[in-house]
Amino acid sequence: MAELDENGLSKGARTRLLIGVLFVSVNLRPALSSIGPLIDKIRLELLLSDTLLGLLTTLPLLAFGVVSTMTPLFTKRFGIGNTLLGALILLVAGLVIRSAGGVFTLYLGTIILGVAIAFGNVLIPALIKRNFPHKAGFVTSLYSGIMSLGAAFAAGLSVPLSVEMNLGWRGSLSAWAILAIIAAFIWLPSIKRIKRLPPNRSFKVAMKKLSGSLLVWRMAFYMGLQSAAFYVILAWLPAILIDRGFDAAYAGWMLSLSQGTGILGAIVIPIWAGSRKDQRLVIASLVAMELIALLGLLFLATGMVVLWVGLLGLVLGGTFGLALLLIVLRSNDAETAAELSGIVQSIGYIIAAGGPFTVGVIYDLTQEWNYTLIFLILVALIKLITGIDVGRDRKV
């Protein structure tokens, strides 16, 4: 008879659950990373300003901020498995609605898919804490790596789907609904593998205790600052490169490169950080590399764009994986992990939401992209100050 773990699962069942988790994870970025390379096409057809186009990235982040804290309410009632299935269905709806009509449906669908992704963002770390506690670093690296893989493919294929496949920007953006439908069918059997446990405390009590912790707030700021940097690059890197004379297809592939090297960072960094009790060295090293990459882009030399974009992607992917791992490492149990993930990501994404929108406003006012890179350098320095304390070995 197969040996069962503390959740009543055999090794084979855990492996199948992990596969389900990874299929959910690969859907958490394409809806967002596919927008950047198509910004110019959307602008031309719908006559939107850069400030309004920035909202296409900002609105999902606001949805993350609003929904993340409330996610434990759904899991306490419906369970993690059913909540994730509902999130995938909602994601399909958001992707289709976003591409179905004019300006109203563009933003409505964007909000809906943001709500869907928020559930996945919060619940996957909780699942890792519960079902893979002794391999948290390794499983987090797989999870964040597969997310970056999905982002890379979406960023790189957006323009080819739109132009070479003659789908237009609408067809290109809605095509990712197919991936979400596949993930929903693969996730279905996983629901029965996740045992539902009675909550140890109410949602209100949990939020009151967590919101009173200084460590929680610092984790939230670290999450917010790293997300702000990531989503600014996701939304505006193609526009920055196009402004400097590169064509749209090349700019899209550079965004894809940043997501591709992000896969390496998302895999390697959580494993490195998970092998250490203290993560301060990891945090400082990532910020140092980020500053080098941003300065390289600021003083861009001919032929060096691939190096700086690749390095920046590596760092941002690694920092995201590290931020998720810190939620797992600073929690004592799965219930705490879900609650901590909710409040950290809620506050963090509200902070991050200001990033792409602020950059859109800055460019509308100045018509100069160098100010965006200076803004990201300041964000990196503040992230270092916040992250050093978060890296210490302790529990919430």
C-alpha positions as CSV (number, residue, x, y, z in Angstrom):
1,M,0.0,0.0,0.0
2,A,1.3,3.4,-1.0
3,E,2.6,5.6,1.9
4,L,0.3,8.5,2.6
5,D,1.4,12.0,3.8
6,E,-0.2,14.1,6.5
7,N,-3.0,15.2,4.1
8,G,-3.9,11.6,3.1
9,L,-2.2,11.7,-0.3
10,S,0.1,9.2,-1.9
11,K,3.2,10.3,-3.8
12,G,1.4,9.8,-7.1
13,A,-1.6,11.9,-5.9
14,R,0.8,14.7,-4.8
15,T,2.4,14.6,-8.2
16,R,-0.9,14.9,-10.0
17,L,-1.9,17.7,-7.6
18,L,1.4,19.5,-8.5
19,I,0.6,19.1,-12.2
20,G,-2.8,20.7,-11.6
21,V,-1.2,23.6,-9.7
22,L,1.3,24.2,-12.5
23,F,-1.5,24.3,-15.1
24,V,-3.3,26.9,-13.0
25,S,-0.1,28.8,-12.6
26,V,0.7,29.1,-16.3
27,N,-2.5,31.0,-16.7
28,L,-1.7,33.7,-14.2
29,R,0.4,36.0,-16.5
30,P,-0.6,35.7,-20.2
31,A,-3.6,37.9,-19.8
32,L,-1.3,40.7,-18.6
33,S,1.9,40.1,-20.6
34,S,0.1,39.9,-23.9
35,I,-1.0,43.6,-23.7
36,G,2.3,45.4,-23.8
37,P,3.3,44.5,-27.4
38,L,-0.2,45.4,-28.7
39,I,-0.4,48.8,-27.0
40,D,0.2,50.8,-30.2
41,K,-2.5,48.8,-32.1
42,I,-5.1,49.4,-29.3
43,R,-4.1,53.1,-29.1
44,L,-4.6,53.6,-32.9
45,E,-8.0,51.8,-33.0
46,L,-9.6,53.1,-29.8
47,L,-7.8,56.5,-29.6
48,L,-6.6,56.1,-26.0
49,S,-4.0,58.2,-24.3
50,D,-0.9,56.7,-22.6
51,T,-2.5,57.4,-19.2
52,L,-5.6,55.4,-20.1
53,L,-3.5,52.7,-21.7
54,G,-1.6,52.4,-18.4
55,L,-4.9,51.5,-16.8
56,L,-5.0,48.2,-18.7
57,T,-2.2,47.1,-16.4
58,T,-3.2,49.2,-13.4
59,L,-6.8,47.9,-13.2
60,P,-5.8,44.2,-12.7
61,L,-3.4,45.3,-9.9
62,L,-6.2,47.2,-8.2
63,A,-8.4,44.1,-8.5
64,F,-5.5,42.1,-7.0
65,G,-5.5,44.6,-4.1
66,V,-9.2,44.5,-3.4
67,V,-9.8,40.8,-3.9
68,S,-6.7,39.3,-2.3
69,T,-7.6,40.1,1.3
70,M,-11.1,38.7,0.8
71,T,-9.9,35.4,-0.7
72,P,-9.9,33.6,2.6
73,L,-13.6,34.3,2.9
74,F,-14.2,32.2,-0.3
75,T,-11.8,29.4,0.8
76,K,-13.4,29.1,4.2
77,R,-16.7,28.6,2.5
78,F,-16.0,26.8,-0.7
79,G,-12.5,25.3,-0.2
80,I,-9.3,26.1,-2.1
81,G,-10.0,23.6,-4.9
82,N,-13.4,25.0,-5.8
83,T,-12.3,28.6,-5.5
84,L,-9.5,28.0,-8.0
85,L,-11.9,26.3,-10.4
86,G,-14.2,29.3,-10.2
87,A,-11.2,31.6,-10.8
88,L,-10.3,29.8,-14.1
89,I,-13.9,30.1,-15.3
90,L,-13.9,33.8,-14.4
91,L,-10.6,34.2,-16.2
92,V,-12.0,32.8,-19.4
93,A,-15.0,35.2,-19.2
94,G,-12.6,38.2,-18.6
95,L,-10.4,37.3,-21.6
96,V,-13.4,37.0,-23.9
97,I,-15.2,40.2,-22.7
98,R,-12.0,42.2,-22.9
99,S,-11.7,41.6,-26.7
100,A,-15.4,41.6,-27.5
101,G,-16.2,45.3,-28.1
102,G,-15.1,48.8,-27.5
103,V,-13.5,50.8,-24.7
104,F,-16.1,49.7,-22.1
105,T,-15.7,46.0,-22.6
106,L,-11.9,46.4,-22.8
107,Y,-11.8,47.8,-19.3
108,L,-14.7,45.6,-17.9
109,G,-12.9,42.4,-19.1
110,T,-9.6,43.7,-17.7
111,I,-11.2,44.1,-14.2
112,I,-12.8,40.6,-14.4
113,L,-9.6,38.8,-15.4
114,G,-7.8,40.8,-12.6
115,V,-10.2,39.4,-10.0
116,A,-9.7,35.9,-11.4
117,I,-5.9,36.1,-11.3
118,A,-6.0,37.5,-7.8
119,F,-7.5,34.2,-6.4
120,G,-4.7,32.2,-8.0
121,N,-2.0,34.6,-6.7
122,V,-3.2,34.2,-3.2
123,L,-4.1,30.5,-3.1
124,I,-1.1,28.8,-4.7
125,P,1.3,29.8,-1.9
126,A,-1.2,28.4,0.6
127,L,-1.4,25.1,-1.3
128,I,2.4,24.9,-1.4
129,K,2.6,25.4,2.4
130,R,-0.1,22.8,3.0
131,N,0.8,20.0,0.6
132,F,4.6,20.6,-0.1
133,P,5.9,22.1,3.2
134,H,9.2,20.3,3.1
135,K,9.9,21.2,-0.5
136,A,8.7,24.8,-0.4
137,G,11.7,26.3,-2.2
138,F,11.6,23.8,-5.0
139,V,7.9,23.9,-5.6
140,T,7.8,27.7,-5.4
141,S,10.5,27.7,-8.0
142,L,8.4,25.5,-10.3
143,Y,5.3,27.6,-9.7
144,S,7.0,31.0,-10.3
145,G,9.0,29.6,-13.2
146,I,5.9,28.3,-15.0
147,M,4.2,31.6,-14.4
148,S,7.1,33.3,-16.1
149,L,7.0,30.8,-18.9
150,G,3.4,31.7,-19.6
151,A,4.2,35.4,-19.6
152,A,7.2,34.9,-21.9
153,F,5.2,32.9,-24.5
154,A,2.3,35.4,-24.4
155,A,4.6,38.4,-24.8
156,G,6.5,36.9,-27.7
157,L,3.4,35.5,-29.5
158,S,1.1,38.6,-29.2
159,V,2.3,40.4,-32.3
160,P,2.7,37.2,-34.5
161,L,-0.9,36.1,-33.5
162,S,-2.2,39.6,-34.3
163,V,-0.3,40.1,-37.6
164,E,0.9,36.8,-39.1
165,M,-2.1,34.8,-38.0
166,N,-4.4,37.8,-39.0
167,L,-6.3,37.6,-35.6
168,G,-5.9,41.4,-34.9
169,W,-5.3,42.6,-31.4
170,R,-8.7,41.3,-30.2
171,G,-8.1,37.7,-31.4
172,S,-4.6,37.8,-30.1
173,L,-5.7,38.7,-26.6
174,S,-8.7,36.4,-26.5
175,A,-6.7,33.4,-27.7
176,W,-5.3,32.8,-24.2
177,A,-8.8,31.8,-23.1
178,I,-8.1,28.4,-24.7
179,L,-5.2,27.8,-22.3
180,A,-7.5,28.7,-19.3
181,I,-10.2,26.2,-20.5
182,I,-7.6,23.4,-20.8
183,A,-6.3,24.3,-17.2
184,A,-9.9,24.1,-15.8
185,F,-10.4,20.6,-17.1
186,I,-7.0,19.5,-15.8
187,W,-7.7,21.1,-12.4
188,L,-11.1,19.4,-11.9
189,P,-9.6,16.0,-10.6
190,S,-7.4,18.0,-8.2
191,I,-10.3,19.4,-6.2
192,K,-11.0,16.0,-4.5
193,R,-7.3,15.7,-3.5
194,I,-7.5,18.9,-1.4
195,K,-9.0,17.9,2.0
196,R,-11.2,20.7,3.4
197,L,-10.3,21.6,7.0
198,P,-12.4,23.6,9.4
199,P,-10.9,27.1,10.0
200,N,-9.1,27.7,13.3
201,R,-10.3,31.4,13.4
202,S,-12.6,33.8,11.8
203,F,-11.6,36.0,8.9
204,K,-12.0,39.1,11.1
205,V,-9.7,37.8,13.8
206,A,-7.1,36.8,11.3
207,M,-7.0,40.1,9.6
208,K,-6.9,42.0,12.9
209,K,-3.9,40.0,14.1
210,L,-2.0,40.2,10.8
211,S,-2.6,43.9,10.2
212,G,-1.0,44.6,13.6
213,S,2.3,43.1,12.6
214,L,5.1,45.4,11.4
215,L,6.7,42.4,9.6
216,V,3.5,41.9,7.6
217,W,3.5,45.5,6.5
218,R,7.1,45.3,5.5
219,M,6.5,42.1,3.5
220,A,3.5,43.9,1.8
221,F,5.7,46.9,0.8
222,Y,8.4,44.5,-0.5
223,M,5.8,42.7,-2.6
224,G,4.3,46.0,-3.8
225,L,7.6,47.5,-4.9
226,Q,8.8,44.3,-6.7
227,S,5.4,44.1,-8.4
228,A,5.5,47.8,-9.4
229,A,8.8,47.3,-11.2
230,F,7.6,44.1,-12.9
231,Y,4.4,45.6,-14.2
232,V,6.0,48.8,-15.4
233,I,8.4,46.7,-17.5
234,L,5.5,44.5,-18.6
235,A,3.4,47.4,-19.7
236,W,5.9,49.8,-21.1
237,L,9.2,48.1,-22.1
238,P,7.9,47.6,-25.7
239,A,6.9,51.3,-25.9
240,I,10.3,52.4,-24.5
241,L,12.2,50.3,-27.2
242,I,9.9,51.4,-30.0
243,D,10.5,55.0,-29.1
244,R,14.2,54.3,-29.4
245,G,13.9,53.1,-33.0
246,F,13.2,49.4,-32.7
247,D,10.2,47.9,-34.5
248,A,7.1,46.5,-32.7
249,A,8.0,42.8,-33.3
250,Y,11.5,43.2,-31.9
251,A,10.2,45.1,-28.9
252,G,7.7,42.3,-28.3
253,W,10.4,39.7,-28.4
254,M,12.6,41.8,-26.0
255,L,9.6,41.7,-23.6
256,S,9.5,38.0,-24.2
257,L,13.2,37.8,-23.5
258,S,12.7,39.5,-20.1
259,Q,10.0,37.0,-19.3
260,G,12.1,34.2,-20.5
261,T,15.1,35.0,-18.4
262,G,12.6,35.6,-15.6
263,I,11.9,31.9,-15.8
264,L,15.5,31.2,-14.9
265,G,15.4,33.7,-12.0
266,A,12.0,32.4,-10.8
267,I,13.5,28.9,-10.7
268,V,16.9,29.5,-9.3
269,I,16.3,32.2,-6.7
270,P,13.6,30.5,-4.6
271,I,15.8,27.4,-4.4
272,W,18.8,29.4,-3.3
273,A,16.7,31.4,-0.8
274,G,14.9,28.3,0.5
275,S,18.2,26.7,1.3
276,R,19.1,29.6,3.6
277,K,17.6,30.5,7.0
278,D,18.3,34.2,6.3
279,Q,17.4,35.7,2.9
280,R,19.1,39.2,3.3
281,L,22.0,38.3,1.1
282,V,19.7,37.1,-1.7
283,I,17.6,40.4,-1.5
284,A,20.7,42.6,-1.6
285,S,22.2,40.7,-4.5
286,L,19.0,41.0,-6.6
287,V,18.8,44.8,-6.0
288,A,22.4,45.2,-7.0
289,M,21.8,43.4,-10.3
290,E,18.6,45.3,-10.9
291,L,20.4,48.6,-10.6
292,I,23.1,47.5,-13.1
293,A,20.4,46.5,-15.6
294,L,18.4,49.8,-15.2
295,L,21.5,51.9,-15.5
296,G,22.5,50.0,-18.7
297,L,19.1,50.7,-20.2
298,L,19.3,54.3,-19.1
299,F,22.6,54.8,-20.9
300,L,21.7,52.4,-23.7
301,A,24.7,51.4,-25.9
302,T,24.1,50.0,-29.4
303,G,23.9,46.2,-29.3
304,M,23.6,45.9,-25.5
305,V,19.8,46.0,-25.2
306,V,19.6,42.2,-25.1
307,L,22.1,42.0,-22.2
308,W,20.3,44.6,-20.0
309,V,16.8,43.4,-20.8
310,G,17.8,39.8,-20.1
311,L,19.5,40.7,-16.8
312,L,16.5,42.8,-15.7
313,G,14.1,39.9,-16.5
314,L,16.3,37.5,-14.5
315,V,16.2,39.8,-11.5
316,L,12.5,40.6,-11.6
317,G,11.5,36.9,-12.1
318,G,13.8,36.0,-9.2
319,T,12.4,38.8,-6.9
320,F,8.8,37.7,-7.6
321,G,9.6,34.1,-6.8
322,L,11.4,35.2,-3.6
323,A,8.5,37.4,-2.5
324,L,6.1,34.4,-2.8
325,L,8.6,32.1,-1.0
326,L,8.8,34.6,1.9
327,I,5.1,34.2,2.4
328,V,5.5,30.5,2.8
329,L,8.6,30.7,5.0
330,R,7.2,33.3,7.3
331,S,4.0,31.2,7.9
332,N,3.5,28.5,10.5
333,D,0.7,26.6,8.7
334,A,-1.4,26.6,5.5
335,E,-4.3,28.6,7.0
336,T,-1.9,31.4,8.1
337,A,-0.2,31.2,4.7
338,A,-3.5,31.8,2.9
339,E,-4.3,34.7,5.2
340,L,-0.8,36.2,5.0
341,S,-0.8,35.8,1.3
342,G,-4.1,37.6,1.1
343,I,-3.1,40.6,3.1
344,V,0.4,40.9,1.8
345,Q,-0.7,40.7,-1.8
346,S,-3.7,43.0,-1.2
347,I,-1.6,45.8,0.2
348,G,1.3,45.0,-2.2
349,Y,-0.7,45.2,-5.4
350,I,-2.5,48.4,-4.4
351,I,1.0,49.9,-4.1
352,A,2.0,48.3,-7.4
353,A,-1.0,49.6,-9.2
354,G,0.4,53.1,-9.0
355,G,3.5,52.0,-11.1
356,P,2.2,51.6,-14.7
357,F,-0.3,54.4,-14.3
358,T,2.3,56.8,-12.9
359,V,4.6,56.0,-15.8
360,G,1.9,56.7,-18.3
361,V,1.2,60.1,-16.6
362,I,5.0,60.9,-16.6
363,Y,5.3,60.1,-20.3
364,D,2.2,62.1,-21.2
365,L,3.7,65.1,-19.4
366,T,7.3,64.8,-20.5
367,Q,7.4,62.7,-23.7
368,E,10.6,61.2,-22.3
369,W,11.1,57.6,-21.3
370,N,14.3,58.1,-19.3
371,Y,12.2,59.4,-16.4
372,T,10.6,55.9,-16.2
373,L,14.0,54.3,-15.8
374,I,15.0,56.8,-13.1
375,F,11.7,56.0,-11.4
376,L,12.5,52.3,-11.4
377,I,16.0,53.0,-9.9
378,L,14.3,54.8,-7.0
379,V,11.9,51.9,-6.5
380,A,14.8,49.5,-6.4
381,L,16.6,51.5,-3.7
382,I,13.5,51.7,-1.5
383,K,13.0,47.9,-2.1
384,L,16.5,47.3,-0.7
385,I,15.8,49.2,2.5
386,T,12.4,47.4,3.0
387,G,13.7,44.0,2.0
388,I,16.7,43.8,4.3
389,D,14.4,43.6,7.4
390,V,12.0,41.1,5.6
391,G,14.9,38.8,4.9
392,R,15.6,38.0,8.6
393,D,14.6,34.5,9.8
394,R,11.4,34.8,11.8
395,K,7.7,33.9,11.7
396,V,4.6,36.1,11.5
